[in-house]
């Protein structure tokens, strides 16, 4: 049975399955289309820290993958709750928004956004901080901020989006506020996969399970080095990659992988 940490939170649900190594975070404000309240922005980094603590408290990497989804089938997340924006609260909300989303991006294990329904504004920015995005075909994704006189900012969306869809298309999406269906978003490279709504949960579980069966230390090194590539030039990136690679040669997982290959059997990864 998964360990349920949900009683520690008000606006999210949080579980971890020790057997599979898969953690789950559910944005649990369906009546508000899972908009992120100030409380949600406090609780999301705390949930990520819960998974971090599971790794620190053991002698191996326990968390193999995390799935973030929204409660209900109407929305993944529609951004920050508009009732919490404005006046004296705005600086706090902006700072908390950055902290919450960066906590997702910086978590070591792969993170999957499971998108069903609306995924717009800050909700789509949250999805972009995840490593994989899987959506239902009829989901709606977009950045409507321009119609409020602003644009998606604070966590680098204008820097990330062109890497996925190209500079011109990124400008078009942000300047027009155009919405894409899940199918269209997958075709343009904004998300990884789109599936019929009734198949979404199985598709997400399949991807999470596939990632959870891979050597976790290697996956974390891959995530770290690819993320770092956005911040450095090619030569520095190559050196960073090499420094991340060398420690893997001294892990039990590497020894297990080599032994399993030689014996023609499936490896059993320990995360150490």
C-alpha positions, -999 to 999 in steps of 0.1 A, spaced: 0 0 0 13 35 -8 21 58 21 -4 87 22 9 120 33 -22 139 23 -33 146 59 -3 170 61 -18 192 34 -50 212 27 -49 218 -11 -29 188 -25 -28 151 -21 6 134 -18 14 97 -18 45 75 -23 45 38 -33 77 23 -19 74 -8 -39 73 10 -73 92 41 -62 66 63 -77 54 94 -59 22 112 -67 11 148 -61 -25 158 -69 -35 195 -70 -68 191 -51 -89 222 -57 -113 209 -84 -140 235 -77 -114 262 -86 -101 242 -116 -71 234 -94 -59 270 -95 -29 274 -72 -38 294 -40 -12 309 -18 -16 277 3 -10 255 -27 22 275 -34 34 268 1 24 231 0 39 221 -33 75 226 -23 67 209 10 55 178 -9 86 178 -30 107 181 2 88 150 15 101 130 -14 136 145 -10 136 134 26 127 99 17 160 98 -3 181 114 24 168 92 52 177 59 34 209 44 21 197 45 -15 176 65 -39 140 56 -31 120 79 -53 122 68 -90 96 91 -105 69 116 -95 36 122 -112 18 156 -108 -19 157 -118 -51 177 -111 -81 165 -93 -112 158 -114 -113 157 -152 -119 194 -159 -84 208 -154 -48 201 -146 -43 236 -133 -54 271 -145 -26 289 -129 -25 310 -97 -59 317 -81 -70 352 -92 -84 358 -58 -49 357 -44 -34 381 -68 -33 419 -64 -26 445 -38 -2 436 -10 -4 399 -17 11 401 -52 48 402 -43 43 372 -19 24 353 -46 50 360 -73 79 349 -50 60 318 -38 51 309 -74 87 309 -84 98 289 -54 70 263 -59 77 257 -96 115 257 -93 112 231 -65 95 208 -91 122 215 -118 151 209 -94 138 177 -79 163 149 -89 140 122 -102 119 125 -134 86 144 -130 56 137 -152 27 162 -157 -5 142 -163 -28 168 -180 -65 163 -183 -86 194 -192 -75 230 -189 -37 236 -185 -33 273 -189 -13 302 -177 7 293 -146 -6 258 -149 11 253 -182 42 269 -167 41 243 -140 38 216 -167 68 230 -185 89 226 -153 82 189 -154 104 166 -175 75 149 -194 40 161 -203 13 136 -211 -22 149 -219 -56 139 -230 -63 147 -266 -91 172 -258 -71 191 -231 -67 228 -237 -33 244 -233 -23 280 -236 -10 312 -222 -39 337 -219 -19 362 -198 -16 387 -226 -53 395 -223 -46 406 -187 -18 430 -200 10 407 -188 28 376 -201 41 343 -187 71 353 -167 91 347 -135 102 311 -141 117 314 -176 88 304 -198 98 328 -226 132 311 -225 120 275 -224 91 277 -248 112 285 -279 133 254 -272 102 233 -276 83 250 -304 107 275 -319 110 313 -314 84 324 -339 57 300 -326 66 308 -290 59 345 -298 27 336 -315 14 315 -285 23 342 -260 12 372 -280 -22 358 -292 -31 337 -262 -40 309 -286 -51 276 -270 -40 242 -283 -57 209 -279 -37 181 -264 -33 165 -298 -21 198 -313 3 204 -285 18 169 -290 22 175 -327 40 208 -321 63 193 -294 49 213 -265 40 180 -248 53 145 -252 22 125 -258 -16 128 -262 -41 101 -256 -79 96 -255 -91 107 -221 -101 72 -211 -65 60 -218 -46 88 -202 -42 72 -167 -28 40 -182 -5 59 -205 9 79 -176 13 48 -154 31 31 -182 56 59 -186 61 62 -149 66 25 -146 91 24 -174 111 52 -158 109 36 -124 125 4 -138 155 23 -151 187 29 -129 177 59 -108 211 74 -104 217 74 -142 183 90 -148 191 118 -123 224 124 -139 207 126 -173 181 151 -160 207 172 -144 231 174 -173 204 181 -199 189 208 -176 223 223 -172 228 225 -210 205 256 -210 228 275 -187 263 269 -202 281 268 -235 288 236 -253 324 231 -240 314 238 -204 284 215 -209 306 187 -221 328 190 -190 297 191 -167 284 160 -184 317 142 -179 318 151 -142 283 138 -138 292 106 -156 323 95 -138 307 88 -103 282 64 -120 311 41 -128 316 35 -90 280 28 -81 264 -6 -72 239 0 -100 267 1 -126 282 -31 -113 247 -47 -113 241 -35 -149 273 -50 -161 267 -83 -142 232 -86 -155 243 -79 -191 270 -106 -188 245 -131 -173 218 -122 -198 193 -114 -171 172 -84 -160 191 -60 -137 178 -52 -102 186 -15 -95 192 -5 -59 196 32 -64 231 33 -49 
